[in-house]
């Protein structure tokens, strides 16, 4: 009998030891999963904060180079790494999460960029919206546009096109413009568009009441004009360019002397650099004293989107300071066309 109880005791001890070993193994696995998850989260957060950021195109302003829905990779080191300003925020969120603000302004660091480099002309750049002044600079809305004007450039826009430093700029082949055609010829026009898989981008031109309008880039227009007879050639829509200006783009440490004309041009970016300055009666004022000259703290850029008819670029927001620059869009990871994945455009570099 004693032997029987001894055997039972041994079996119970064995089962308890086995259970303890199983619990210990399970705890080790759970601990390993937690450490792996936290480590992966940390590494991805570092990569996203300092090196690579993904961005989904949400507007047609860069058609036809980029389409709505395109998934892009942005190189955050291309112009130097901008250090985070709001360091207390929920990872992998932007400015809100579940309808609530996803960051705290308890600690805000000043703007700082490591290994600063200049933007190159015609780069497609991701940057924060300068006009959203109630948010920290790294939590303002995201805009994507093509850089055409560099610090120190003189940029002139008139009926002859875009002229920078007295040189006329040839528009990007992806730049869109409206063209009109007679509805009588619609079948022929649409047949060529379908043959060459050209996306239909309708454009409402109120001045062309008896014609139909469409947005095409230069290459698409050339294809159609080669296929159609001369009387079907799509003429450029007769709509005046509403933007006309002559500007000097500020550069870091550039000093200007204010006049009645240029005070209005530069007042917004000076207010951004020096919030205590005021604009009164056409003059820039500092504590009651009229400011006669000023030296800029940052480099500035001028952006014009490829589709200017549906764009938020420098025509609406003005000069863009270097401190709002995030990085260069360089790669299309997922390309979209006609609301579906286009494998020819996916996994391609951005021109």
Beta strands, then each sheet from edge to edge (+ up, - down):
strand 1: 52-56
strand 2: 71-75
strand 3: 81-82
strand 4: 96-97
strand 5: 100-101
strand 6: 113-114
strand 7: 124-128
strand 8: 142-149
strand 9: 154-158
strand 10: 161-164
strand 11: 167-168
strand 12: 176-181
strand 13: 212-217
strand 14: 235-236
strand 15: 245-248
strand 16: 255-257
strand 17: 278-280
strand 18: 283-286
strand 19: 289-290
strand 20: 293-295
strand 21: 300-303
strand 22: 320-321
strand 23: 325-334
strand 24: 336-337
strand 25: 340-341
strand 26: 348-349
sheet 1: 1+ 2- 23+ 7- 8+ 21- 22+
sheet 2: 1+ 2- 23+ 26-
sheet 3: 3+ 6-
sheet 4: 4+ 5-
sheet 5: 11+ 10- 9+ 15-
sheet 6: 13+ 12- 14+
sheet 7: 16+ 20-
sheet 8: 17+ 18- 19+
sheet 9: 24+ 25-
end
